[in-house]
């Protein structure tokens, strides 16, 4: 299947110190455009002029309709809604959700209705309900890539939601039980990411960024050798190699291989042929400083500290110029 039909993976992974992400967290919904949503011809729809939110006949609601603050409000073509109109009121979401639930009981093969209902549940921060709806859809449309993609996103969102909830609880209650639950939630978050990345790589082996995402999840699961195996597959890719070398160095540090780790970290921070992003270089240099200090390489440590100071100054200038 052509992977161009899929949106970027959402950035559900936390932004780690090494600057990697599970996925790209720009919450793009997987909805089709208005023209793709409304596939029926004018002869097939009563010309009432009313949207379903206004009492018209049922059809998949277009994203701009769902986002209206008031049902009668219109949006100019190509226009941008104001901040206060970016979210539909809870009542509109609730009424539309109930309508879709009822519609799917009557028409359980309506693919667009499943996607729209799942989107509403995600907008209401109910990923478990979105997962339930999309699991039903996958049983009916097992070969549909967009539904499977959204199901994976809902699975990830639910796991991350649980991790956040437990983290907040552990911050308030310092008990053995909450610590155990926090570790379980972290393990589940890593496992779900591993599961999703491997499934997507099986469908889309050309998406090399997924190798880095998978390697990060394996790192979080303490599977350092497996993480290195995935990273080695993208070291020849200029776009992803700086992050891959950085994470490879971190894996080697965890394995107690400081000398090998420093080689990977130098590739992330100091290569001239492929200059990595500043955050990647800075974090690699910090790890190099720690490793050099542990090994007693004082002259080398001084050199890395100089490079680090230069990169931090460059980053500060970049932030000041952009602000």
Secondary structure, 3 states (H helix, E strand, C coil): CCHHHCCCCCCCCCCCCCCCCCCCCCCCCCCCCHHHHCCCCHHHCCCCCCCHHHCCCCCCCCHHHHCCCCCCCCCCCCCCCCHHHCCCCHHHHHHHHHHHHHHHHHCCCCHHHHHHHHHHHHHCCCHHHHHHHHHHHHHHCCCCHHHHHHHHHHHHHHHHHHHHHHHHHHHHCCCHHHHHHHHHHHHHHHHHHHHHHHHHHHHCCCCCHHHHHHHHHHHHCCCHHHHHHHHCCCCCCHHHHHHHHHHHHHHHHHCCCHHHHHHHHHHHHCCCCCCCCHHHHHHHHHHHHHHHHHHCCHHHHHHHHHHHHHHHHHHHHHHHHHC
